[in-house]
Amino acid sequence: MASSRSRLRDARLLYLIYIPALIAGIVLLPLWLPEILQMAGAVDPRTVKLYEAIAISPNASRITQLLSWPASSPGESPLGYVLQFPFVAILGFAPWAARLSTVLFALLNVFLFWRLTQRANLRNSVLAVVLFAAIPIHYCFAVEARPFELGVTAVLVTALCFLRVMEAPDIWNSILYGLGLLFCLYAVPRSVISGVGLALCTLAFIQSKEVRRSLWHLLPATAGAALLYLPYVFWPHRPHLRYRLIPSDTYWLSDTDWPMVIRDVTGGGNAGYVLTIVLTLGVGVGLWRAYRYSAASQFKRQALFCLFGGALISLIVNLIVDDTSNSAFEPSQMLWSLPGFMILFCAGLDWLESISQFAAWSAAAVFLVFCLIGDYTFLTSRNENIHRIAVAALPEVTPNACVVFVSERLSPFLFRTLEPKLSPAECEDFFHPRIVMLMHPYVEPSQRKDAEVYFRGLNFHEVKRIDTGGGEVIVLETGH
């Protein structure tokens, strides 16, 4: 009983610290490009005018638009959008409202990861959960209005169901595992690689009769999840997004960018390099210990190896897919490897604690300190604030003025989503005596120059320039 009360006290203390940290993130950070583009699918169709970007009817309902918008982008699924929609529909488009569903899933994930530590028989579950909650790659996406935290939920649920199949292979548990994979596919499709990787890693223990029995349950469940996702993949009305804006945290996997992959395994800017090195060492120790477990700890050995293998397969496959397809790599793809790597890392800490408590707690303290440094870097380093640009433009939009969203592409949707009042003021022609140009941080220098040269050619001259939010508002008037 004392042990149960102690665990309950630790859980309350953890949430007492974690909830304010999440609140700080959703309140302090301005919405940025990917979050705004996700929210665009939930705005009144008459305001955001998504029919200009994808092939849907101008009179489409909000629900039709909500389902069509994620389907237009490669690698997107609708579940995160659908779960976010009630919050923004009821509470509005404030950053905290848009991110509320993400925060709720982050809190759920702390519990699910704690359950995973219990299933993997880690001795210090509370420490493992603290490190999992604090690591920058997780905290970053726990306070953003994107579906990635939902994807982490799906990965954790799938891992827990997988371990149930390994421990008790029966039809019910295999159905749960298949539903976990389906959850991954409809949350963030690439998160499923981690779950499938778990099943593939059972091949390392194929000599065991129990594992072979588990594998015969895992394979049909995997095939069933894939079949249930196919209707969405081949949805005949799937629209196509003709162009995209690439967020600033993405990069191409060229020779010069590869060191950034090491950083982004754990996130947090330069602190990520140290964190990834420490994490790698801990994972190596955890694997070495798992290899040396006795026959009495066979299930724990299998669990640790499969969790590590699923994480590693997910990391490698995501890197290969982005490299071979010449797509920009997004650090969010590292999230699907995080639970497995953190379990192995904490297993390594367990072994170190059995030798020296001081060494184990010192290593954990160093890791936690760099986690907090990385979290602070994340909270204080984001300079783009597209909403601030839109707000700065509003006073300049007088009755004789119209608005130009420079660079076209998805630019209008960013500003229409954040400030619907700008939508009716958009220029249909350039016969107004006053032009207000809005430039977000992703406008390229050549586009900026072309816009300014074009309006000078129409005899407009600059009367005001406002630098704000990483972009600009330029007010032009006709010459006299």
Buried (B, 14 or more C-beta within 10 A) or exposed (E): EEEEEEEEEBBEEBBEEBEEBBBEBBEEBBBBBBBBBBBBBBBEBEBBBBBEBBEBEEEBEBEBBBBBBBBBBEEBBBBBBBBBBEBBBEEEBBBBBBBBBBBBBBBBBBEBBBBBBEBBBBBBBBBBBBBBBBBBBBBBBBBBBBBBBBBBBBBBBBBBBBBBBBBEBEEEBBBBBBBBBBBBBBBBBBBBBBBBBBBBBBEEBEEBEBBBBBBEBBEBBBEBBBEBBEEBEEEEEEBEBEEBBBBBBBBEBEEEEEEBBBBBBBBBBEBBBBBBBBBBEBBEBBBEBBEEBEEEBBBBBBBBBBBBBBBBBBBEBBBEBBBEEEBBBBBBBBBBBBBBBBBBBBBBBBBBBEEEEEEBBEBBEEBBBBBBBBBBBBBEEBEBBBBBBBBBBBEBBEEEBBBBBBBEBBBBBBBBBBBBBBBEBBBEEBEBEBBBBBBBBBBEEEBBEEBBEEBEEEEBEBEEEBEBBBBBBBBBBBEE
